[in-house]
Amino acid sequence: MGLRVWVDLTNSPHVLVLRPVIERLRAQGADVQVTARDFAQTVELAQRHGLGAETVGRHRGARLGAKAIGLADRSTALLRWARGRRFDLALGHGSNDITVAARLLRIPCSTMFDYEWATVQHTINCRLAQAVVVPEVIPPECLDRYGARRKLRRYPGLKEEYYLADLEPDPAVLDVLGLDPSEPIAVVRTPPVVSLYHRFENDLFGALLTSLREQGQIVVLPRTEDQRTQLLAAGGFIVPGHAIDAPSLVALADLVVSAGGTMNREAVALGTPVWTTFEGRLGAVDERLIAEGRLRRIERPQDVVLERRDRAAVPERVRRDPQLLVDLLCSPLNGAVQPHSVADSGASAG
């Protein structure tokens, strides 16, 4: 019997991050089974990408108590689901649920993330997982308090440069949303108000939305149904009612604004001008991007002007081989990670 791998998806960005890992493993003969939490279009996106995910559990809310109940309930549900399936390895992107269930079932487990200040999440994951896959830019000492030091598997660049390596933007997404490609397009991602590291509403974000609405076509991608309802009530925005080809939309847009992290870094990887309104503690990845001028932090709404960008000036994309992520995530099966230097990271421009 070949390798049996369990992958858990708890949030919509994780579908895109782990898609090439799942596809590579299956192409190499592994039996990969996928579970998904019912939250923020995660299930719909998994279906869209043909991952064959089975829905297990749902998001319980933003409060710490609700998070604890959700962790206990969903970990128990995953435990029941996985028992007897004889998995060799469990994988997740910041999924506490799978690391808890995998530890109870004695399944080797790998976790990955690229934001080091989600303290509650990392305290659980880093201590329970056997491998912790993170970008090289995050200083190892920042992760010591989570118990991750001897488990670190570090990769160069952005995770987005790996999972978007095979993306060729599809202009059909513009037709789906009724967008005019000859007019400026902005893509906006709402604040992660349900995250423990971002507990407050972002007034700057609201002011920016009002300013952008007067400047062109504004596609807003909400995280929750409540946010979607509020945006529709405000009017003047294009708010998709279902999962769309967001990476293609980001690549074809003239401007991206996000209060979170993943979509900002997708824009960086795809060469689209991008601004952040994130008001939590910046992680090492975003600090580096800001220092390099690849990501800009908004101080005032009027700083952001929506206009057609010069596509001839877009820098060549960095595309990295997702096999490196596969190797790092599978390292608990080897006892040690295979050596990969920065020069041997599979990066290419194109």
Secondary structure, 3 states (H helix, E strand, C coil): CCCEEEEEECCHHHHHHHHHHHHHHHHCCCEEEEEEEECCCHHHHHHHCCCCEEEEEECCCCCHHHHHHHHHHHHHHHHHHHCCCCCCEEEEECCHHHHHHHHHHCCCEEEECCCCCCHHHHHHHHHHCCEEEEECCCCHHHHHHHCCHHHEEEECCCCHHHHCCCCCCCCHHHHHCCCCCCCCEEEEECCCCCCCCCCCCCHHHHHHHHHHHCCCEEEEECCCHHHHHHHHHHCCCECCCCCCCHHHHHHHCCEEEECCCHHHHHHHHHCCCEEECCCCCCCHHHHHHHHCCCCEECCCHHHCCCCCCCHHHCCCCEECCCHHHHHHHCHHHCCCCCCCCHHHCCCEEC
